[in-house]
Amino acid sequence: GLSVPLSLLFFILFSSAPVAGMVRVDVVAYLALTAGLRFISIFYEEHQEWRAQGDTAVSSALEMQRVGLAAGVAAPLFGLVIATILGTGWTAAGVLVPYMFGIGLEFATTDLLREDVKTPAWVAAPVGFILWRFVQIAAWAPYLHQCLLPAATNPGNIGAFWYYLSLSLAPATALVWVGCLGMHVANIPTFLRWQRLAGKEDALALAAIKVEIEELTQECEDLAAARSGARNAALAPVQSKKSAAAVTRRTEAIINDAASSPGFDEERARGR
C-alpha cells in the first residue's frame, strides 16, 4: 500500500525530470511562505479583524478577485487541452501540476487564516502566493511552448497562429495575476482595518473608569440630596406663613358668618 507514495516521494527527491525539480523548489517556497505567515500572525496576535463595511463587502471583494483567478487557471488549462490533442498532454500536465497545486494551496491557506485562525495575516497570503506564481510561470512557460509547437508545423497562417499562441499563454497568464495582485492590494485599505484586542492593561483601565463613574454618581446623588434638604429648609417659613394666613382667613369667615346671627358680640368673638 505504501509503494506508490514511496515511489512518488523518491521520484520527487531524486529525479532529474522538470516536474520533480519544480516540486522541490515549490516545497521550499511554500515552507518559507508558511513561516512568514506564521511570523505575521504572531506579530498581530493582539489584534482582531474589523471589517469597515461588513462581511458582505469583504466577501464581495474576494469574489471579484476570484473571478480574476479563474482566468489565471483557464489560460494554462487551454494550453493543456491543446497539448493533449497534439499528444504531448502528459508533459504539459506534469509541468502544470505544481502551478495548479499552488492555486489550491492559496485558497486553502487564505480560508484557514481568515475563517479558522481569524488572524489579519490572511491578507498577506495571496500576495506571497501570487509573487511566487510568477516564478512558476517562468518555469513552465518553455515546456508548454514546446508541447504546443507541433501545432505550429501547419502550413500558412494556421501554423503561425499556433506558434504565437504558444508564446503568448505564459505572458497572458502573468498579466492576469498582475491584475489580481493589484486588485487585492487595492482592497486592503478599502475594506480592512485592524483593531487591537483588549489586554490586561485595558481591563485595569476599564475598572478604574468604572470606579470613577461610581464615585461621580455618588457625588451627584449627595449633591441632589443636599439641594433637596436646603430647598425644604427654605420653604419651611413660607409654609408656616401660608398656614397662619389660612387660619386667619378661616377665623374671619367664621366671625362673618356669626355676625349675621342675633345677639352676636363681635368684640367677644375676636377676643375668643
Secondary structure, DSSP 8 states (H G I E B T S, - for coil): --HHHHHHHHHHHH--SHHHHHHHHHHHHHHHHHHHHHHHHHHTTTEEEEETTHHHHHHHHHHHHHHHHHHHHHHHHHHHHHHHHHT-HHHHHHHHHHHHHHHHHHHHHHHIIIIII--GGGGHHHHHHHHHHHHHHHHHHHHHHHHHGGGGGSSHHHHHHHHHHHHHHHHHHHHHHHHHHHHHHHHHHHHEEEEE---HHHHHHHHHHHHHHHHHHHHHHHHHHHHHHHHHHHHHHHHHHHHHHHHHHHHHHHHHHHHTSTT--HHHHHH-
